[in-house]
Amino acid sequence: VMARKRVCGERDLQEGRLKAFDVDGRQIVLYREGGKIYAFDRWCTHEQGDLAAGSVEEGVVTCPDHGSQFDLENRGANVLGPDGEEAGSVPDLPVFKVSVVDGDVFVDL
């Protein structure tokens, strides 16, 4: 069952910066780039690396621990496995629908 949860104000997100939030016990990361806001699980599906300490380039988040990559534009699909392994070698990353209402950022969890 999806629940729409307010995470923060739109002003709380800096362009190009990853920011972690705890939403009812669920650890998620928000990322704002070019007017789009992405929301995804904080922990890498490989060995729980902290994606809030990772990086995003062209809609793909890279885990700081072993370099796994997930395509935020494509439902969090694993596009590069840890240590250069093939795509799909670890589970896809949960991503969440984001909506902005009156300057507040909501995520469907």
C-alpha positions as CSV (number, residue, x, y, z in Angstrom):
1,V,0.0,0.0,0.0
2,M,1.5,3.3,-1.1
3,A,1.4,6.2,1.3
4,R,2.3,9.7,0.2
5,K,4.6,11.3,2.8
6,R,5.9,14.8,3.1
7,V,9.7,14.6,3.2
8,C,10.9,18.2,3.2
9,G,10.5,21.6,1.6
10,E,11.7,22.1,-1.9
11,R,14.1,24.8,-0.6
12,D,15.7,22.2,1.6
13,L,17.3,20.5,-1.4
14,Q,20.4,21.9,-3.1
15,E,20.9,21.3,-6.8
16,G,23.3,18.4,-7.3
17,R,23.5,17.4,-3.7
18,L,22.4,14.1,-2.2
19,K,20.4,14.4,1.1
20,A,19.3,11.5,3.3
21,F,16.0,11.5,5.2
22,D,14.2,9.1,7.6
23,V,10.6,8.8,6.6
24,D,8.7,6.7,9.2
25,G,11.7,4.5,9.6
26,R,12.5,4.2,5.9
27,Q,15.9,5.6,5.0
28,I,15.7,7.4,1.6
29,V,17.8,9.8,-0.4
30,L,16.6,12.8,-2.4
31,Y,18.5,14.3,-5.2
32,R,17.7,17.4,-7.2
33,E,19.0,17.9,-10.7
34,G,17.8,20.2,-13.4
35,G,14.4,20.8,-11.9
36,K,13.8,17.1,-11.3
37,I,13.8,15.4,-7.9
38,Y,14.7,11.8,-7.5
39,A,13.9,9.7,-4.4
40,F,15.5,6.3,-3.8
41,D,16.5,3.8,-1.1
42,R,19.5,4.9,0.9
43,W,21.2,1.5,1.1
44,C,22.9,-0.2,-1.9
45,T,21.4,-3.6,-2.8
46,H,24.9,-5.1,-2.9
47,E,26.3,-4.7,0.7
48,Q,24.2,-1.8,2.0
49,G,26.7,0.9,1.0
50,D,25.4,4.4,1.9
51,L,24.2,5.9,-1.3
52,A,23.8,9.3,0.4
53,A,27.6,9.4,0.2
54,G,27.6,8.3,-3.4
55,S,27.3,10.4,-6.6
56,V,24.8,11.0,-9.4
57,E,25.6,11.6,-13.0
58,E,23.0,11.8,-15.7
59,G,20.4,10.1,-13.6
60,V,22.6,7.2,-12.5
61,V,23.6,6.9,-8.9
62,T,27.0,5.2,-8.0
63,C,27.6,3.5,-4.7
64,P,30.7,4.8,-2.9
65,D,31.7,1.3,-1.6
66,H,32.0,-1.0,-4.7
67,G,30.8,1.2,-7.6
68,S,27.4,-0.4,-8.2
69,Q,25.3,1.8,-10.4
70,F,21.5,2.2,-10.6
71,D,19.5,4.1,-13.3
72,L,17.1,6.4,-11.4
73,E,15.4,7.2,-14.7
74,N,14.7,3.5,-15.3
75,R,13.1,2.3,-12.0
76,G,16.4,1.9,-10.3
77,A,17.7,-0.7,-12.7
78,N,21.2,-2.1,-11.9
79,V,23.3,-0.9,-14.8
80,L,26.7,-1.8,-13.4
81,G,27.4,-4.4,-10.7
82,P,29.9,-4.1,-7.8
83,D,33.6,-4.0,-8.8
84,G,32.7,-3.8,-12.5
85,E,30.4,-6.9,-12.6
86,E,27.7,-7.1,-15.2
87,A,24.4,-5.2,-15.1
88,G,21.8,-7.0,-13.1
89,S,24.3,-8.8,-10.9
90,V,22.7,-7.2,-7.8
91,P,19.0,-6.4,-7.3
92,D,17.5,-3.1,-8.7
93,L,17.4,-0.2,-6.3
94,P,13.9,0.8,-5.0
95,V,13.0,4.3,-6.4
96,F,10.0,6.3,-5.4
97,K,7.6,8.7,-7.1
98,V,8.1,12.3,-6.1
99,S,5.6,15.1,-6.3
100,V,6.0,18.7,-5.3
101,V,2.9,20.5,-3.9
102,D,3.0,24.1,-2.8
103,G,6.8,24.0,-2.3
104,D,6.7,20.7,-0.3
105,V,8.3,17.5,-1.5
106,F,6.2,14.3,-1.2
107,V,7.3,10.8,-1.8
108,D,5.1,7.7,-2.4
109,L,6.4,5.0,-0.1
